[in-house]
Amino acid sequence: MTTNTTNSPITIRLMDTIDALREQVAGMAREWRVMAEDHSQCFASKAEADAAADWLRTNDAGNVYVDSRTVGPWERVK
């Protein structure tokens, strides 16, 4: 009997770690962006972006969402 571990939490976390290491090696970083009707701000961590999005949602900022993108060293959030 073989077990398919492709979608297991451990495999997914391992693949995320590998992806993060590849980005670092390539000089890239992940940036999290919070978008609202009259607001856009970038964060270095998902936790910070989620907290900002939650705050905007509780203050009726309209449609709010968080997305991520990979940026080069010249674009990184300071």
N, C-alpha and C positions, 0 to 999 in steps of 0.2 A: 504494500500500500504506500503510495506517495502522497505527500501533503503539499498543497499549493500554498506557499508562504508569500506570494507576490503582494497581497493586500493586507498582510498582518501589520499591526501597529509597530512592531519592532522593525520590520522591513521598511515601512514608510518613514519612520524616524531616522533610520540609517541612511536612506536615500536622501532625505532632507539635509542631513549632516554632510554627506558627500557633496551635494550641490552647493552648500554653503562654503565648504572648503575649496571647491573649484572656483567659485566666485572670488574668494580671497586671493587665491593663487594668481588668478587672471587680473588682479587689481580692481576688481569690481566689488560693489556693495549693493545690498538691497535697501531700498528706501520705501517707506510707507507713506502714502499720501491720503489726507482726509479732504474730501470734496463736499462742499455744501453749496447752496444757491449763491451766497455772497462771500464764501470763505474757501480758501485752499491753503493747506499748510503741509509741509513734509516733516517726517520724523524718522529717526534712525532705528526705532524699534516698533514692532507691532503693538506692544502693550501701550506705549505712549499714544500711538495713533488711535487705538480703540478707546482709550480714556478721553481723548479730545473729541472723538465722534460721539461718545456717550454724553459728554457735556453739551455739545451742540444740539443733540436730539432732545435733551431735557429743557433746553432753552428755545425750542421751536425754531430751529434754523432751517426748516424745510427738509428736503430730501438730503440725507447725509449718507455717504458711503466711504469705505476705506479700500484702497487698492494698493498694489505693490508694483515696483518696477526695479530693474537692475540698472545701476548707474555707474559710470566710470569715476575714477579718482577726482577728476576735475568738476564733477557735479555733486559730490557727496554733501550730505547735510552736516553742518558744523555744530 
